[in-house]
Amino acid sequence: MPYETIAIHKLTPAIGAEVAGVDLGSPLSNRQASELHDALMAHQVLFFRDQQMSVDQHKAFGRLFGELLVHPAAKSEVEGHPEIRVVHADEKTKVATGEVWHSDMSCEPEPPMGSILYLHQTPPVGGDTAFANMYLAYETLSAPIKRLVDGLRAFHTSAHVYSRGEYTRSDKQFPKAAHPIVRTHPVTGRKCLFVNRGFTKRIEGLEKHESDALLDLLIRHTETPEFQCRFKWDRQSVAFWDNRCVMHRATFDYHPHVRHGHRVTIKGDKPY
């Protein structure tokens, strides 16, 4: 579709677009914000380069698309800004956060609508992020498998994630929720698969061996390379993805170099 205030360059036929002609550190016009929203709906994840944003400007950009979420387990390291999650890895890091394919906080009863990551420092090589289109994951299933999974629900749990590393839950109460395996996007109306290797652990109503077999089939399918794009970060790049129809994973292939940035997450609604 044509845009008046931004320029769009697709990354792959499946997913992702780089956006030019917008300064995220400046107040955006209603037209710009509307076109960015339309572009996100069309491409699922947007990328911006050479951006200058303060913490407050980062939060203001996120709030154009909804209320910001405070992470349920990770402590913010930016005083006075609980909505900011620090993303950091250096020579001391053994395992980077987000290396497994996931949709952010899908273990929550109302998982987030989207996430906006702004990297301040990047390694000289490596550190890409991969994204996958879950519309395509559903649409390319065979008709019998679609009939099988339509109406099924799966449990998304978090104790195995939030009980280690950078996360802290002193109360030992870890979010968990059951969601439809086939989710309808509330804006586009398109169906997508909503299961991921990071959080989805059991299908409701099935025996364990049945659940394990079906989840393995579905999760392997969601990770098909043809559904993906891969973003090569530069310093001061931004990625904005729609968690309702996108999975992503970090690539920890840059040790011992530093990768550092901030992320805000936008509240979502109950999947249906």
C-alpha positions, 0 to 999 in steps of 0.5 A: 500500500502507498504511504505518504509520510514513511518509506517502506523496504521489505526484508523478505517476501514473508515478513519484515520491512525497514522504515525510512523517513521517520525520526522516532526521537521527535513527536510523530504526527497522527498521520505518521503514527497511523501509517506506522501502525498500518505498516506493522499490520502489513509486515509484522515487524518494522526496523529503523536505523540511525535513531536517537531516542532518550528513555522518555522518547522511547517510552513515548513512541511505545505509548502511541500504540498502547499502554506500556507493560512492566515485565513480571519477572525482570527487574528494570535497571533504569531507575525511575523507569520500570517500563524499560527492560535492559537487554545486555550481554558481555564477556561474562554472559554464558547464555543470552536471553531469548535464544529460543524461539518465543513470543514475548510473555505468551505465558501471561493471560493477556500477552503483550501486543508488541515490543520495541527494542532499541540497541545502543551498542552492538557487537562488530559482527553477529547478534542478529535477531530472527523473526517468523511469520505465524500467519504463514505458519497457520496458512501453510498447514494441511487442511486435516491438521488445520481441522485438528488444531482449530479449537484446541488450547495449549498451556504456556508456562514460565517457571522454567524461564523466570526461575533462572538468569536475569529473572527474579521472582521471590514469590515463586509465583510464575505466570501461566495461561492457556491460549488457543493454538490458532489465534485470530488477530484482533486487527487484521482478522487473520488466523495464526499459530500461537505456540512457541518453543519457549513457553508452550508446554502442553495441549489441553485435553490430550494425553501427554504423548499425544500432546508432545507429538502434536506440539513437536510437529507444530513448533517445528513447522513454525520455525520453517526458514521460509517464514522468517527474516533476519535483522542485522543490527547497527548501533541505534537501530530499532525493531518493533514487532507484533507479538500476536502474529510473530515469534523471534529469537536472539542469536548469541554468536558474538561472545565476548563482545557487548550488546546492549539496549532497552526494550519497552513492551506494549500491553495486549489482550486475551487471545481468541 
